[in-house]
Amino acid sequence: MQAPDETRILPVTSTNSTRRSLICSKSELTTSVSSTAGNDGMRRKRRVTFRLTQVLTGHGCFGEYLCRIGREATAVCHHCGADQNDAHHTLEACPGWTAERQVLVQQIGRNLSLRAVVSAMLRRESAWEAVVNFCETFMVQKETAGRARERADSARQRRPAGRLHGLQAPVPGAE
């Protein structure tokens, strides 16, 4: 059993290892974490947020992911018009997040590859917090913009809660 003060690193999985929807593959994340696992950083309690997890896995309000699951028609970035909007694009390149990214770069340096980001996060608590804050800042804005697009286009609105891909749970005795 894991001690309560240790950070748990969850594996990243993908159905297609050639997809660029994830910032990294499972092996890259494992390598990034294991290369710094001896540091005290792994033993300190660190804040792992829902949005940080979305960025590390690529499963969030990223055009590539939303297109793949049928929530968007294309993978285009709504913030800069780039053809491919994934976590990698948002973290490293999208000009829509330049100001926010500068704060992150001041803490961890210009290399925003997953290996460099995770390594910096595990070495210094200030780097960990800078990455979490960056992810929280841009993901909240992306979520807000996505909800506004959904409200403006009734065809894109979410399915009612309680249904899984249009299937309803069986009603007992209705056979």
GIGIPE-V923813 format. One record per backbone hydrogen bond with DSSP energy under -1.0 kcal/mol. NH is the residue of the N-H (numbers start at 0). CO is the residue of the C=O. Records with the same first field share a line. If there is no record, write none. Layout:
NH: CO, CO
This chain:
5: 2
6: 41
18: 15
28: 24
29: 25
30: 26
31: 27
32: 28
33: 29
34: 30
35: 32
38: 35
41: 38
42: 39
52: 48
53: 49
54: 50
55: 51
56: 52
57: 53
59: 57
61: 59
63: 84
65: 61
66: 62
67: 63
68: 64
69: 66
70: 65
71: 65
76: 81
80: 76
84: 74
89: 85
90: 86
91: 87
92: 88
93: 88
96: 93
97: 94
100: 96
101: 97
102: 98
103: 99
104: 100
105: 101
107: 103
108: 104
116: 112
117: 113
118: 114
119: 115
120: 116
121: 117
122: 118
123: 119
127: 123
128: 124
129: 125
130: 126
131: 127
132: 128
133: 129
134: 130
135: 131
136: 132
137: 133
138: 134
139: 135
140: 136
141: 137
142: 138
143: 139
144: 140
145: 141
146: 142
147: 143
148: 144
149: 145
150: 146
151: 147
152: 148
155: 152
156: 153
163: 166
166: 163
173: 170
